[in-house]
Amino acid sequence: MKFTQSFKSFTQSPYRSIKHSTYFEVYDHLFLPYKGKPITFVEIGVLGGGSLFMWRDYFGPQARIIGVDLSPNASKWQEHGFEIFIGSQSDPHFWNNFKAQVGRLDLVLDDGGHTYEQQIVTVESLLDAMNDGGLLVVEDTHTSYMKGFGQTRYSFIEYVKQKIDQINFRFAKFSTKPAEKRFWSIEIFDSIVAFRMNRQASQLKSELIDNGGQNDHAIDLRAQAQVASATHSTSTHSKLGFLLRCSYLKKVMVKLQQLIKYNKATYKKYFIG
Ligand SMILES: C[S@@+](CC[C@H](N)C(=O)[O-])C[C@H]1O[C@@H](n2cnc3c(N)ncnc32)[C@H](O)[C@@H]1O
């Protein structure tokens, strides 16, 4: 933590800011490539203004630093050269107005009210305004495991879990499932979730590609091993053995065997609960 550039900027801020000790490694990991660049950075949650100064120091004079807060008190930081927008992050109309005035965004850091509604509405409202290469970062996501921030079933982390499924639904064979193509990837840290924007990559058609290299006719043992174990387990001289040579029955047998095998799976111990 102490050796990160974000921690240095944090300690140099003239006004108070409170962050968790684990966040600085994550900030540097995510934000270092944007340092010194003419980016648009938005932080939701201004409070005492300390983090606005931290980010100005961190990103440098070329960055446009914008603060969003529910409290009108935050407007005073405009005198220090920050752009401040007053409103609620859980209000999609507020974000529509915000986007119309601000334009495209490179980095968003949500350190606002931390309820599930606020976090989810913020992500959903800002995704279409993000530049490619940008990051939409939500912090204090540990509230998803705490009382008082909304309905557990619809917590921010439950939303993120669905988004993980939807990233995988981009795979060609799942074309009927609702794939997520607005962002490319999600990176998850202790209490921080980052959505990375890359429209070209996230909309790429999912298909098998052959590199045209020499084929040495290697045998893929995956399917063979399953069929072999299914047919082997029953005597080939029995009536059932004969039936199993029929491909449909073989498939059923393989499925049954898989079910039994997975139920006894040794790797179950790697799951919680
Ligand atoms: C954790 S503090 C921000 C701390 C600040 N980023 C820092 O590091 O010093 C949370 C801020 O979010 C603001 N906030 C709470 N609910 C909000 C909402 N619905 N919309 C916008 N801001 C909100 C609060 O007014 C408060 O200033």
The ligand as a MOL file (V3000), in Angstrom:
LIG
                    3D

  0  0  0     0  0            999 V3000
M  V30 BEGIN CTAB
M  V30 COUNTS 27 29 0 0 0
M  V30 BEGIN ATOM
M  V30 1 C -18.0910 7.3540 1.3300 0
M  V30 2 S -18.5350 9.0000 1.0740 0 CHG=1
M  V30 3 C -17.4530 9.5330 -0.1850 0
M  V30 4 C -16.0400 9.6230 0.2750 0
M  V30 5 C -15.0930 10.2650 -0.6950 0
M  V30 6 N -15.0890 9.6270 -1.9820 0
M  V30 7 C -13.7270 10.1940 -0.0940 0
M  V30 8 O -12.9280 9.3100 -0.4560 0
M  V30 9 O -13.4130 11.0240 0.7620 0 CHG=-1
M  V30 10 C -20.0850 8.8300 0.3390 0
M  V30 11 C -20.6970 10.0690 -0.2700 0
M  V30 12 O -21.7640 9.6160 -1.0980 0
M  V30 13 C -22.7980 10.5610 -1.0530 0
M  V30 14 N -24.0640 9.9080 -1.4320 0
M  V30 15 C -24.8620 9.1350 -0.6660 0
M  V30 16 N -25.9510 8.7480 -1.3460 0
M  V30 17 C -25.8270 9.2740 -2.5780 0
M  V30 18 C -26.6230 9.2480 -3.7450 0
M  V30 19 N -27.7810 8.5880 -3.7820 0
M  V30 20 N -26.1930 9.8930 -4.8480 0
M  V30 21 C -25.0300 10.5790 -4.8320 0
M  V30 22 N -24.2210 10.6390 -3.7510 0
M  V30 23 C -24.6180 10.0070 -2.6410 0
M  V30 24 C -22.7920 11.0740 0.3720 0
M  V30 25 O -23.3790 12.3500 0.4260 0
M  V30 26 C -21.2990 11.0560 0.6920 0
M  V30 27 O -20.7450 12.3290 0.4880 0
M  V30 END ATOM
M  V30 BEGIN BOND
M  V30 1 1 1 2
M  V30 2 1 2 3
M  V30 3 1 2 10
M  V30 4 1 3 4
M  V30 5 1 4 5
M  V30 6 1 5 6
M  V30 7 1 5 7
M  V30 8 2 7 8
M  V30 9 1 7 9
M  V30 10 1 10 11
M  V30 11 1 11 12
M  V30 12 1 11 26
M  V30 13 1 12 13
M  V30 14 1 13 14
M  V30 15 1 13 24
M  V30 16 1 14 15
M  V30 17 1 14 23
M  V30 18 2 15 16
M  V30 19 1 16 17
M  V30 20 1 17 18
M  V30 21 2 17 23
M  V30 22 1 18 19
M  V30 23 2 18 20
M  V30 24 1 20 21
M  V30 25 2 21 22
M  V30 26 1 22 23
M  V30 27 1 24 25
M  V30 28 1 24 26
M  V30 29 1 26 27
M  V30 END BOND
M  V30 END CTAB
M  END
